[in-house]
Amino acid sequence: MIDYHRGLLFDDLRMSGYREAIGRAVRPGDVVIDLGCGSGVLSLFACEAGARKVYAIEHTHMADVARVLVRRAGLEDRIEIVHDLSTLIDLPERADVLVTETIGSFAFDEQILSAVLDARARLLAPGARVLPRRLTLSAAAAELPADYQHIVASWSERRYGIDFSPLRVFEANALHHVHAGDETRLSEGAGVIDADLETVESETLQGGATLVARRDGIVHGFVVWFTATLTDGVTLTSREERGTHWSQGFLPLESPVVVTRGTEIDLELDTNDGRLWRWQGRVGGASFDQTSGFSMPPCSLTRRN
């Protein structure tokens, strides 16, 4: 667990971005919630910015790690560790600022929407500031032959005399993580889903874009990345290959499509709090309609009385 957080803490772009944004957003005397605090480093930044009180909320045992760092920093009187889910707790006062880094490679796939909506309704004061303030998910048509072969096409190969091809459909409808540079993108990127976390009212988001192939190639699916506007003038993005600890997301097609330069590619994307995803549209004359709901076979377990 701590080994995973090494990658987060040693990501200088992530850390410096959040430190600067917290310094701009937190005012002396503010009450701050650090939602999904992990190691507690953002809580320490909030105190550095002048927070009177920080409620550091973490449901995993990283809460115990955060407690160690807070104690070592001598800030136990200002940072209170809350070892629980934010949706299950009440606080003695409403907060002026909510800070969270529950951002996955697909922006919303760590259920940031439901957590922020609940916090805004129960834990935040009117007009509270939310960091990040906005999340935008962008996409581009992608040619990723090696990744596609490893993730999807390899299931069509017989191994040990066994036909594994029935499993291909599940992988083709799953979310994947890749390291995809600009050379893999058959089209320019476009924003598909956008959410202002201070005003969004629903856990369900949808959007779309028309992409245009900028060269001949094979569309294996869509590479996606996010841009997080933490506060005015401070943004983080996962667009660049290996630019941060975040990778890019990959939404494969069940059947790759050959395109020529100028081919229009329509993509519609929707998600329910990052748990369920659906991507549909057309690549030239070929249509597709896929969902992460098909990434696993339905459970056939019958429980005995």
C-alpha positions in Angstrom: 0.0 0.0 0.0 2.8 2.5 0.9 4.7 1.4 -2.2 1.8 2.5 -4.3 1.7 5.9 -2.6 5.4 6.3 -3.4 4.4 6.9 -7.0 1.9 9.5 -6.0 4.2 11.3 -3.6 7.2 11.3 -5.9 5.1 12.7 -8.8 6.4 16.3 -8.7 3.9 17.6 -11.2 1.0 16.2 -9.1 2.4 17.4 -5.8 3.5 20.9 -6.9 0.1 21.4 -8.7 -1.9 20.6 -5.7 0.4 22.5 -3.3 0.0 25.6 -5.5 -3.8 25.2 -5.8 -4.3 24.7 -2.1 -2.1 27.7 -1.4 -4.4 29.8 -3.6 -7.7 28.4 -2.4 -7.3 28.0 1.3 -7.5 31.1 3.4 -6.3 31.6 6.9 -8.8 30.2 9.4 -10.6 28.0 6.9 -12.0 24.6 7.7 -10.8 22.0 5.1 -11.9 18.5 4.2 -9.2 16.3 2.6 -11.4 13.6 1.0 -9.5 10.3 0.4 -6.5 11.8 2.1 -4.2 8.8 1.6 -0.9 9.7 3.2 -2.3 13.0 4.4 0.1 15.2 2.4 -2.6 17.5 1.1 -3.8 18.0 4.7 -0.3 19.2 5.5 -0.4 21.5 2.6 -3.7 22.9 3.8 -2.2 23.7 7.2 0.7 25.3 5.4 -1.8 27.6 3.7 -3.4 28.6 7.0 -6.2 26.2 7.6 -7.6 26.3 11.1 -8.9 22.7 11.0 -8.5 19.9 8.5 -10.7 16.7 8.5 -8.6 14.1 6.7 -10.9 11.4 5.6 -9.6 8.0 4.5 -11.4 4.6 4.5 -8.3 2.4 3.9 -5.5 1.8 6.4 -3.5 4.6 4.8 -5.4 6.6 7.5 -3.0 5.1 10.0 0.0 6.2 7.8 -1.4 9.7 7.6 -1.7 9.7 11.4 2.0 8.9 11.7 2.9 11.8 9.4 0.6 14.2 11.1 2.0 13.3 14.5 5.6 13.7 13.2 4.6 17.2 11.8 3.2 18.2 15.2 -0.2 19.0 13.7 -2.5 16.7 15.7 -4.3 19.7 17.1 -5.2 21.0 13.6 -5.6 17.8 11.5 -8.1 15.2 12.6 -7.9 11.8 10.9 -11.2 10.2 10.1 -10.9 6.5 9.3 -14.1 5.9 7.4 -16.0 6.5 4.2 -17.0 10.2 3.8 -20.5 9.2 3.0 -20.9 7.5 6.4 -19.7 10.3 8.7 -20.9 13.5 10.1 -18.6 16.4 11.1 -19.1 18.9 13.9 -18.8 21.9 11.5 -19.1 22.6 7.8 -16.0 23.1 5.7 -15.0 26.0 3.6 -12.8 24.0 1.2 -12.9 20.4 -0.1 -9.7 19.0 -1.5 -9.6 15.6 -3.1 -7.3 13.6 -5.4 -9.7 10.7 -6.0 -9.0 11.0 -9.8 -8.3 7.9 -11.9 -7.0 7.6 -15.5 -10.6 7.9 -16.6 -11.0 11.0 -14.4 -14.2 9.8 -12.7 -13.4 6.1 -12.2 -12.7 6.5 -8.4 -16.3 7.6 -7.8 -15.3 11.2 -7.3 -18.8 12.4 -8.4 -20.8 10.6 -5.7 -18.3 11.6 -3.0 -18.3 15.3 -3.9 -22.1 15.5 -4.3 -22.6 13.9 -0.9 -20.0 16.2 0.7 -21.5 19.3 -0.9 -24.9 18.4 0.5 -23.9 17.5 4.1 -20.3 18.5 4.9 -19.6 21.8 3.1 -20.7 25.4 3.9 -22.6 27.3 1.2 -20.2 28.7 -1.4 -17.4 26.2 -0.4 -14.5 25.8 -2.8 -13.9 22.4 -4.4 -10.4 21.3 -5.6 -10.4 20.1 -8.4 -13.0 22.5 -9.6 -13.4 21.0 -13.0 -12.6 17.6 -14.7 -12.6 17.2 -18.5 -12.2 13.8 -20.1 -10.8 14.0 -23.7 -10.5 11.2 -26.3 -8.7 10.5 -29.6 -9.0 7.6 -32.0 -6.0 5.3 -31.4 -3.9 2.9 -33.3 -2.4 0.6 -30.7 -1.6 -2.8 -32.4 0.7 -4.2 -29.7 -1.6 -3.2 -26.8 -4.7 -4.4 -28.7 -3.0 -7.8 -29.5 -2.1 -8.2 -25.8 -5.4 -7.0 -24.4 -8.0 -8.3 -26.8 -6.8 -10.2 -29.9 -4.7 -12.7 -27.9 -7.9 -14.3 -26.6 -8.6 -15.6 -30.1 -5.5 -17.8 -30.0 -5.9 -21.4 -28.9 -3.6 -22.4 -26.1 -3.1 -25.8 -24.5 -5.7 -27.1 -26.9 -8.3 -24.9 -25.3 -10.5 -22.3 -27.2 -10.4 -19.1 -25.1 -12.1 -17.0 -27.7 -15.4 -16.7 -25.7 -13.4 -14.5 -23.2 -12.5 -12.0 -25.9 -15.8 -10.1 -25.7 -15.2 -9.4 -22.0 -11.8 -7.8 -22.5 -13.1 -5.8 -25.5 -15.7 -4.2 -23.2 -13.4 -3.5 -20.2 -11.5 -0.3 -19.3 -7.8 -0.6 -19.8 -4.7 1.5 -19.0 -2.0 2.1 -21.5 1.0 4.4 -22.1 0.0 6.1 -25.4 2.1 8.9 -27.0 0.9 11.3 -29.7 2.1 8.9 -32.4 -0.6 6.4 -31.5 -3.4 8.9 -32.0 -5.1 8.7 -35.4 -7.0 11.9 -34.7 -6.7 15.0 -32.7 -8.1 14.8 -29.2 -11.4 16.4 -28.3 -13.2 17.0 -25.0 -16.0 14.5 -24.5 -17.2 14.8 -20.9 -16.9 17.9 -18.7 -17.9 18.4 -15.1 -17.7 21.4 -12.8 -17.5 19.8 -9.4 -18.9 22.9 -7.6 -22.1 22.8 -9.6 -22.6 19.3 -11.1 -25.9 17.8 -9.9 -25.8 14.2 -11.2 -23.6 11.2 -11.0 -24.5 10.4 -14.6 -22.5 12.2 -17.3 -22.5 12.0 -21.0 -20.9 13.8 -24.0 -19.6 13.2 -27.5 -17.3 14.4 -30.2 -16.7 14.0 -33.9 -13.1 13.1 -34.6 -11.3 13.1 -38.0 -8.6 10.7 -38.9 -5.4 12.7 -39.7 -3.7 9.7 -41.5 -4.4 6.3 -42.8 -4.5 3.6 -40.2 -6.4 1.1 -38.1 -8.7 2.3 -35.3 -8.2 -0.1 -32.4 -10.2 2.0 -30.0 -10.0 5.3 -28.1 -7.3 6.6 -25.9 -8.6 8.9 -23.2 -7.0 11.4 -20.7 -8.2 14.0 -18.3 -7.5 17.6 -17.6 -8.1 18.7 -14.0 -8.5 22.4 -13.3 -7.6 22.5 -9.6 -8.2 26.2 -9.3 -7.8 29.3 -11.5 -4.5 29.0 -13.3 -3.5 25.6 -12.0 -4.2 22.4 -14.0 -3.0 18.9 -14.2 -3.3 16.6 -17.2 -2.6 12.9 -18.0 -2.4 13.6 -21.8 1.4 13.1 -22.1 2.8 9.6 -22.1 4.4 9.0 -18.7 4.1 12.7 -17.9 2.7 11.9 -14.4 2.0 8.7 -12.4 -1.3 8.5 -14.2 -1.5 6.5 -17.4 -3.9 7.0 -20.3 -7.2 5.1 -20.5 -8.1 2.8 -23.4 -11.5 1.9 -24.7 -11.1 -0.9 -27.3 -13.3 -1.7 -30.2 -14.5 -5.3 -30.5 -13.5 -5.2 -34.1 -10.8 -2.7 -35.3 -11.7 -0.6 -38.3 -9.4 0.5 -41.2 -9.6 4.2 -42.0 -8.1 6.7 -44.4 -7.1 10.2 -43.8 -10.3 12.4 -43.4 -12.5 9.6 -42.1 -15.0 10.9 -39.6 -15.3 9.1 -36.3 -18.2 9.7 -34.0 -17.9 8.9 -30.3 -20.5 9.2 -27.6 -19.5 8.4 -24.1 -21.4 8.2 -20.9 -20.7 7.0 -17.3 -22.6 6.4 -14.1 -20.2 7.7 -11.4 -17.2 6.0 -13.1 -18.6 2.6 -12.3 -20.4 1.8 -15.6 -19.2 3.1 -18.9 -20.7 3.0 -22.4 -19.0 4.0 -25.6 -20.8 4.0 -28.9 -20.7 5.7 -32.4 -19.4 5.1 -35.8 -16.0 4.8 -37.4 -16.6 5.6 -41.1 -19.4 3.2 -42.0 -18.9 0.8 -39.1 -21.0 1.3 -36.0 -20.1 0.2 -32.4 -21.9 0.0 -29.1 -20.0 -1.3 -26.1 -20.3 -1.1 -22.3 -18.2 -2.1 -19.3 -21.3 -3.9 -18.1 -20.2 -6.7 -20.5 -16.7 -6.9 -19.1 -17.6 -9.9 -16.9 -20.1 -12.7 -17.5 -23.3 -12.5 -15.4 -23.1 -14.3 -12.0 -25.0 -17.5 -12.1 -24.5 -18.3 -8.4 -27.6 -19.7 -6.8 -27.5 -19.4 -3.0 -28.8 -22.3 -1.0 -31.3 -21.6 1.7 
